[in-house]
Amino acid sequence: MKFFKLFKKELKELITFQAIGGLLVGALMFVLLGSVMGNIGEEMSKNAGSVVIVDNDKSAITSQSIEALKASGFEVTIIEGDNNVELSKKASELGHNSLLVFPKGFQEGIENKKPQELTIISELTSFSIMGNMSQTAQTAAEVVKESLTTMLIKADLANVDVEYVKNPVVNIDVTVVKDKSEIINSNALQGFAMQQSMFIPIIVFILIMFATQLNASAIANEKGDKTLETLLSAPVSRLAVLGSKMCASAVFSLLMAGVYMVGFSSYMNGMMGGMTGGDMDMATAPITAALKNLGLQLGTPQFALIGIQLFLTISIALTISMILGALAKDLKSAQSLLMPLMFVTMIPYFITMFMDVSSLPMVARILVYAIPFTHTFTATSALLFGNNLLFFGGMAYQIIILVVVLYLAVKVFSTDKIFTMTLEFKKKRKTKKNLPQE
């Protein structure tokens, strides 16, 4: 019986309104994330059966290849042009980020039994995992290759070059970024760039997690132990107390994040340990050169701007955590109050990792951009791809949010009610007053 009484007591302390509210907020956000992912998947499946073609040869063989694509279930849209950037823009207007180009002299080369080049032009707009996946042109090129192989086998069985029949075409990958193009596979470019740029979002995520936990726990503990009352009663400015706590938490969080990133960097180097020295340089040199030519490299001014946004993000998280810690009754309630903040941080982190926020439906896009942490997760991509309005607009929005939460923190810490105020939602029990006996 005693065990069940203790069990009931502990369970009652854990299952609070704050804890349930945090779980509901987290569940709601994951439902939103699932809906967004579903919409993206639905949009990708719509484009999976269609392809954009440029037929610069206009020959019988290219017409036959296009018919083979249609027979395979592709909805073919034919456009014209010879400039890679302009062609990419036309395909983008049709809802595609890739297209297939038949060059002039294609039929003549096939008849002379010379492998011909098929150009696959892909537009790169972000480094997110799903941002470059709907490339139907690659699949269409494989269908064209198979149809040509079948045609060559039927046409000449006696004097056949097996290697040529197996590979009658060679794919040439062209990547377009804004108004520049480079002969390189967009997937290879994206994968390499993600490895180089993924550290900044991870640093932001770790910093927010550490900083908020430290700050809220410290304030809740001091409030519970009555040391906060002694500290705020001392002849020291309360703004100095507020600032010192924020700075101390930020420094410790930076230290912990640095240790974590060193370990993560070693892990990544270990994963790539199969290529070292000259082999690594030879493999990465073309990709590095392509990134430079496409303008996908950050300079010192860009890193400084990202640092400013990181400072704003950490300041917002620290200030909110201090307010929540001050409103918490004890350490357990502080952890519960932080749960919604943790989920609000996780949602933009995962969304920006997997997809481009600008590709989301309008309502979802507004909700995601309303989270101030989103703008730091998208900062690197915005600067690389020239979305300066998005970057500086996000920075201005973060400054406004920081001013608001700082004002609230000052109001909370400047009043003596901080010693007694708590964020509780329990109904007060009515007690009957004992009437005096006559």
C-alpha positions in Angstrom: 0.0 0.0 0.0 2.8 2.4 0.9 4.4 1.7 -2.5 1.3 2.6 -4.4 0.8 5.8 -2.4 4.4 6.9 -3.2 3.9 5.9 -6.8 0.7 7.9 -7.0 2.5 10.9 -5.4 5.4 10.8 -7.8 3.2 10.3 -10.8 1.0 13.3 -9.7 4.1 15.5 -9.5 5.3 14.5 -13.0 2.0 14.7 -14.8 1.4 18.4 -14.5 -0.5 20.8 -16.8 2.9 22.2 -18.0 4.1 18.7 -18.9 0.9 17.8 -20.7 0.9 21.2 -22.4 4.4 20.7 -23.6 3.6 17.3 -25.0 0.6 18.6 -26.8 2.6 21.4 -28.4 5.2 19.0 -29.5 2.6 16.6 -30.9 0.9 19.5 -32.7 4.2 20.5 -34.3 5.1 17.0 -35.4 1.6 16.8 -37.0 2.4 20.0 -38.8 5.8 18.7 -39.9 4.2 15.4 -41.1 1.6 17.4 -43.1 4.4 19.5 -44.7 6.4 16.5 -45.6 3.3 14.9 -47.0 2.6 17.9 -49.2 6.2 17.9 -50.4 6.1 14.2 -51.2 2.8 14.7 -53.0 4.3 17.5 -55.1 7.3 15.3 -55.9 5.1 12.4 -57.0 3.2 14.7 -59.3 6.4 15.7 -61.1 7.8 12.1 -61.1 5.9 11.2 -64.2 6.8 14.2 -66.3 9.9 15.5 -67.9 11.1 18.6 -69.8 12.9 17.9 -73.0 15.0 20.1 -75.4 15.3 18.5 -78.9 18.0 20.4 -80.7 18.4 17.6 -83.3 14.8 17.2 -84.3 15.6 13.9 -86.0 13.8 10.5 -86.4 15.9 9.0 -83.5 15.2 11.8 -81.1 11.4 11.6 -82.0 11.6 7.8 -81.4 13.3 8.4 -78.0 10.6 10.9 -77.0 7.9 8.4 -78.0 9.7 5.8 -75.9 9.5 8.1 -72.9 5.8 8.6 -73.5 5.3 4.8 -73.7 7.1 4.5 -70.4 4.5 6.7 -68.8 6.3 10.1 -69.0 4.4 13.2 -69.7 6.8 15.0 -72.0 7.0 18.8 -72.3 9.2 20.1 -75.1 10.9 23.6 -74.8 13.5 25.3 -77.0 16.7 27.2 -76.3 20.5 26.8 -76.2 21.5 28.7 -73.0 21.7 26.5 -69.9 20.5 29.2 -67.5 17.6 30.2 -69.6 16.5 26.6 -70.2 16.7 26.0 -66.4 14.5 29.0 -65.8 11.9 27.8 -68.3 11.9 24.3 -66.7 11.5 25.9 -63.2 8.5 27.9 -64.4 7.0 24.5 -65.4 7.6 23.2 -61.9 10.8 21.1 -62.7 14.3 21.5 -61.4 15.9 19.4 -64.1 15.6 18.8 -67.9 17.1 16.7 -70.6 18.8 18.1 -73.8 19.3 16.2 -77.1 22.2 17.9 -78.9 22.5 18.7 -82.6 23.9 15.8 -84.7 22.5 13.2 -82.2 21.1 10.9 -85.0 24.2 11.3 -87.1 26.5 10.2 -84.3 24.3 7.2 -83.4 24.3 6.1 -87.1 28.1 6.4 -87.1 28.2 4.2 -84.0 29.7 6.9 -81.8 28.4 7.4 -78.2 26.4 10.6 -78.0 26.1 13.1 -75.1 22.8 13.7 -73.3 22.9 16.9 -71.2 21.1 16.9 -67.9 20.6 20.4 -66.6 19.7 20.7 -62.9 18.9 23.8 -60.9 20.3 24.0 -57.4 18.4 26.3 -55.0 19.4 24.9 -51.6 21.5 22.3 -49.9 18.6 20.6 -48.1 18.3 16.8 -48.4 15.1 16.9 -50.4 15.8 20.1 -52.2 17.4 18.3 -55.2 15.7 15.0 -55.3 12.9 15.4 -57.9 15.3 15.0 -60.9 13.2 13.1 -63.4 15.6 14.0 -66.2 18.1 11.4 -64.8 15.4 8.7 -65.0 14.4 9.9 -68.5 18.0 9.6 -69.7 18.1 6.0 -68.6 14.9 5.2 -70.5 16.4 6.8 -73.6 19.5 4.8 -73.2 17.5 1.5 -72.9 15.4 2.4 -76.0 18.5 3.1 -78.1 20.1 -0.1 -76.9 17.1 -2.1 -78.0 17.0 -0.3 -81.3 20.7 -1.0 -82.0 20.4 -4.7 -81.2 17.4 -5.1 -83.6 19.2 -3.1 -86.3 22.5 -4.8 -86.5 23.1 -8.2 -84.8 26.0 -9.3 -87.1 28.5 -6.5 -86.7 27.8 -5.2 -83.2 30.2 -3.5 -80.7 28.9 -4.8 -77.4 30.3 -1.9 -75.3 28.8 0.7 -77.6 25.4 -1.0 -77.7 25.3 -1.1 -73.9 26.3 2.6 -73.6 25.1 4.5 -76.7 24.9 7.7 -74.8 26.9 9.5 -72.1 25.3 11.7 -69.6 26.8 15.2 -69.1 25.6 16.8 -65.9 25.3 20.6 -65.7 24.4 22.5 -62.5 22.8 25.9 -62.6 22.8 28.3 -59.7 21.1 31.7 -60.3 22.8 33.1 -63.5 25.8 30.7 -63.5 26.2 27.1 -64.8 29.0 24.6 -64.3 29.6 21.1 -65.7 29.3 19.0 -62.6 26.7 16.7 -61.0 24.4 18.7 -58.7 24.0 15.7 -56.3 27.8 15.5 -55.8 27.9 19.3 -55.3 25.1 19.2 -52.9 26.5 16.3 -50.8 29.9 17.9 -50.5 28.5 21.3 -49.6 26.2 19.8 -47.0 29.2 18.2 -45.3 30.9 21.6 -45.2 27.9 23.7 -44.1 26.0 21.3 -41.8 28.1 22.3 -38.7 26.5 25.8 -38.3 22.9 24.4 -37.8 24.3 21.8 -35.4 26.2 24.4 -33.4 23.0 26.6 -33.2 20.9 23.6 -32.1 23.4 22.5 -29.4 23.8 26.1 -28.1 20.1 26.6 -27.7 19.6 23.3 -26.0 22.5 23.8 -23.5 21.8 27.5 -22.9 18.1 27.2 -22.1 18.5 24.2 -19.9 21.3 25.8 -17.9 19.6 29.1 -17.5 16.2 27.9 -16.5 17.5 25.3 -14.1 19.8 27.8 -12.4 17.1 30.3 -11.9 14.6 27.7 -10.7 17.1 26.2 -8.3 18.0 29.7 -6.9 14.4 30.5 -6.5 13.6 27.3 -4.7 16.7 27.6 -2.4 15.8 31.3 -1.6 19.3 32.3 -2.8 17.8 34.4 -5.6 16.0 36.5 -3.0 19.3 37.2 -1.3 21.1 38.0 -4.6 18.5 40.4 -5.8 18.4 42.1 -2.3 22.1 42.8 -2.5 23.3 46.3 -3.5 23.8 45.2 -7.1 21.8 46.3 -10.1 19.3 43.7 -11.1 20.2 44.3 -14.7 23.8 43.4 -13.9 22.5 40.1 -12.3 20.4 39.4 -15.4 23.2 40.1 -17.8 25.8 38.1 -15.8 23.6 35.1 -15.8 23.0 35.2 -19.5 26.7 35.7 -20.3 27.8 32.9 -18.0 25.4 30.5 -19.6 26.4 31.6 -23.1 30.1 31.0 -22.4 29.5 27.6 -20.9 27.2 26.6 -23.7 29.8 27.7 -26.3 32.4 25.6 -24.5 30.2 22.5 -24.5 29.2 23.1 -28.1 32.9 23.4 -29.0 33.7 20.1 -27.4 30.8 18.4 -29.1 31.8 19.8 -32.5 35.3 18.6 -32.1 34.0 15.1 -31.5 31.6 15.4 -34.4 34.3 16.6 -36.7 36.5 13.6 -35.7 33.5 11.3 -36.5 33.0 12.9 -39.9 36.7 12.6 -40.7 36.6 8.9 -39.6 33.6 8.3 -42.0 35.7 9.8 -44.8 38.9 8.0 -43.8 38.9 5.9 -46.9 40.2 8.8 -48.9 43.2 10.6 -47.6 46.0 12.8 -48.8 46.3 13.1 -52.5 43.2 11.0 -53.2 41.1 13.4 -51.1 42.5 16.4 -52.9 41.9 14.9 -56.3 38.3 14.0 -55.5 37.4 17.3 -53.9 39.3 19.7 -56.2 36.7 19.7 -59.0 33.8 20.2 -56.5 35.7 23.0 -54.7 36.4 24.7 -58.0 32.7 24.4 -59.1 31.5 25.8 -55.8 33.8 28.8 -56.3 32.7 29.4 -59.9 29.0 29.2 -58.9 29.5 31.6 -56.1 28.7 29.1 -53.4 31.4 30.1 -50.9 31.2 32.3 -47.9 33.7 35.1 -47.2 34.7 36.9 -44.0 31.8 39.4 -44.2 29.2 36.6 -44.6 30.7 34.7 -41.6 30.5 37.9 -39.6 26.8 38.3 -40.4 26.1 34.7 -39.5 27.9 35.3 -36.2 25.6 38.3 -35.5 22.5 36.1 -36.2 23.9 33.4 -33.9 24.3 36.0 -31.2 20.7 37.2 -31.6 19.4 33.6 -31.5 21.3 32.7 -28.3 20.3 35.9 -26.7 16.6 35.2 -27.5 16.8 31.7 -26.2 18.7 32.7 -23.0 16.2 35.5 -22.2 13.1 33.3 -22.7 14.7 30.5 -20.6 15.4 33.0 -17.8 11.7 34.2 -17.8 10.5 30.6 -17.7 12.9 29.7 -14.9 11.7 32.7 -12.9 8.1 31.6 -13.4 8.8 28.0 -12.5 7.9 26.7 -9.0 10.8 24.2 -8.9 13.3 22.4 -11.1 10.7 19.9 -12.4 8.3 22.5 -13.5 11.1 24.4 -15.1 11.9 21.4 -17.3 8.2 21.1 -18.2 8.0 24.8 -19.1 11.0 24.4 -21.4 9.5 21.6 -23.4 7.6 23.8 -25.9 10.8 25.9 -26.4 12.7 22.7 -27.2 10.1 21.6 -29.7 10.0 25.1 -31.3 13.7 24.8 -31.8 13.6 21.2 -33.2 10.9 21.9 -35.8 12.9 24.5 -37.9 16.1 22.5 -37.4 14.7 19.4 -39.0 12.6 21.2 -41.6 15.6 23.2 -42.8 17.8 20.0 -42.9 15.4 18.1 -45.1 13.8 20.8 -47.3 13.9 24.4 -48.5 11.5 26.5 -46.4 10.6 28.6 -49.4 9.1 25.5 -51.1 6.5 25.0 -48.3 2.9 25.9 -48.7 2.2 29.6 -47.7 0.6 28.9 -44.4 3.3 26.5 -43.3 6.0 28.9 -44.5 4.5 31.7 -42.4 4.4 29.5 -39.3 8.0 28.3 -39.7 9.3 31.8 -40.4 7.4 33.1 -37.3 9.8 31.0 -35.2 12.9 33.3 -34.7 15.3 30.4 -34.6 14.4 29.5 -38.2 16.3 32.5 -39.6 19.6 31.3 -38.1 19.1 27.8 -39.5 18.5 29.3 -43.0 21.2 32.0 -42.7 24.0 30.1 -44.5 21.7 29.0 -47.4 20.2 32.5 -47.8 23.7 34.1 -48.1 25.0 31.4 -50.4 22.1 31.6 -52.8 21.8 35.4 -52.7 18.5 35.6 -50.7 19.6 38.8 -49.0 16.0 40.1 -48.4 15.3 36.8 -46.5 18.5 37.1 -44.5 18.3 40.7 -43.4 14.5 40.5 -42.9 15.0 37.6 -40.6 17.7 39.5 -38.7 15.4 42.5 -38.3 12.7 40.1 -37.0 15.1 38.6 -34.5 16.1 42.0 -33.2 12.4 42.9 -32.6 11.8 39.6 -30.8 14.9 40.1 -28.7 13.8 43.6 -27.7 10.4 42.2 -26.7 11.7 39.3 -24.6 14.3 41.5 -23.0 11.7 44.0 -22.0 9.6 41.2 -20.4 12.7 39.8 -18.6 13.5 43.3 -17.2 9.9 43.7 -16.0 10.0 40.3 -14.3 13.3 40.8 -12.6 12.7 44.4 -11.5 9.6 43.5 -9.4 9.6 41.8 -6.0 6.9 39.5 -7.3 9.6 37.4 -8.8 10.0 35.7 -5.4 6.4 34.5 -5.3 5.1 34.4 -8.9 4.8 31.0 -10.6 3.2 29.8 -13.8 0.6 27.3 -12.5 -2.7 26.3 -13.8 -4.1 24.4 -10.8 -7.5 25.3 -9.5 -7.5 26.4 -5.9 -9.5 24.1 -3.7 -12.3 25.7 -1.8 -12.0 25.4 2.0 -14.8 25.9 4.4 -14.2 28.4 7.0 -15.0 27.4 10.6 -17.7 29.5 11.9 -17.2 30.7 15.5 -19.3 28.8 18.0 -21.9 30.7 19.9 
